[in-house]
Amino acid sequence: MHQSDEPRKAVSATSPFAFAALVVANVALAFGPLFVRLSDVGPVAAGFWRIALAAPILVAMAFAGGWRPAGVAKGVWIAIAVGGLCFAADLASWHIGILKTSLANATLFGNSATLFFPVYGFLIARAWPSRMQGFALLLALVGAALLMGRSFQIAPEHLAGDLLCLLAGFLYTFYFAAMARARDTMAPIPALAVSTLASALPLLLFAMFMREQVMPHHWTPLIALALASQVLGQGMMIFALGQLSPLVVGIGLLIQPVVAAAIGWIGYGEKLDGVDLIGAVLVAIALVLVRRARSDPQELAPEGVAEA
């Protein structure tokens, strides 16, 4: 959908607010792994509560904006259902991985969908990579290899956590692809609200299958997770995505691993050495380059670019 000149003027006028939203979104999303660790339920159950507590707020926002479910095509509902399942699998894998690796690595690898999604385009849509995209993917592979190698040297279980977070990014790519269909005819907030509802039951069933503790004794970390990640983080990211250039959004993404690394260092003593820093910088640069190569900021990531 092409914007008219009038909306473009409005976008320009609100861009300072969009940049503030971008910063707030990335800081909020960076705290997601911390709240997962602080919760007294299983990691998959934490994902369920993130969804369950946020869903009423998102649905209320969708209806307040004038959206109604009547008239939504069957194919869109199917796409949303598939997207919800993929998002549930993504959260389950990522939350388990968060407990097995550093917060900085979890955040970086959790955002790897930004790199996988162009690969999806290469293979499915035959949208072959530009030189910049190809270079970005090469940097990401080198950086990921350095980070994973260091994780295995420190503790083998850290490598398992890295791989689970990488799997989460892969699953998040399929969420992107499914939700792209819904976003053809639905605004971002309604699409996010409905896909959030679709992911709740699969997460609950998987948590029960894993025999995790589902009912919490302390609600504060879970409420903070829902508000910070699913409502504030995703909501502010959606607001910013349509108004800022891909380069600005990509640079803003670097806030997440920096904040996550600081939290891990202060709270858990997770210090990064020289090899870790080089690997993290290479992955971060790759994320920026891939985003810079995209032509439409709204195509960067359906329903929020980042994991949390």
Number of C-alpha atoms within 10 A of each C-alpha: 5 5 7 8 9 8 11 12 10 11 17 12 12 14 15 14 14 22 21 12 21 28 22 19 30 29 24 24 31 31 22 28 26 19 21 26 18 14 21 19 22 23 24 28 30 34 30 28 23 28 30 20 19 23 23 14 15 23 20 14 15 20 14 10 12 8 16 11 10 6 6 12 11 9 11 20 18 15 20 27 21 20 31 26 24 26 26 30 23 28 30 25 24 33 28 22 30 26 18 21 24 24 28 27 27 31 29 28 29 31 28 27 27 25 24 19 21 24 20 17 14 13 10 10 10 10 12 14 17 11 10 14 22 17 15 24 22 15 21 24 17 16 24 23 14 19 24 23 17 19 21 14 11 11 12 15 16 24 21 18 26 28 21 25 32 27 21 30 28 23 25 31 28 21 29 23 19 22 27 21 18 25 20 11 13 16 14 20 23 24 25 30 24 20 28 28 19 23 26 22 17 18 27 21 14 17 22 15 9 12 11 16 15 18 13 16 9 12 14 12 20 26 19 20 32 26 22 26 28 29 25 21 30 26 22 22 26 24 21 28 26 18 22 22 17 24 18 17 26 23 17 18 26 21 20 26 25 18 20 25 24 19 19 19 16 11 10 12 12 16 14 17 9 8 14 21 15 16 24 26 18 21 30 25 19 27 28 22 23 25 28 21 17 16 11 14 19 21 16 23 23 23 27 23 25 26 29 30
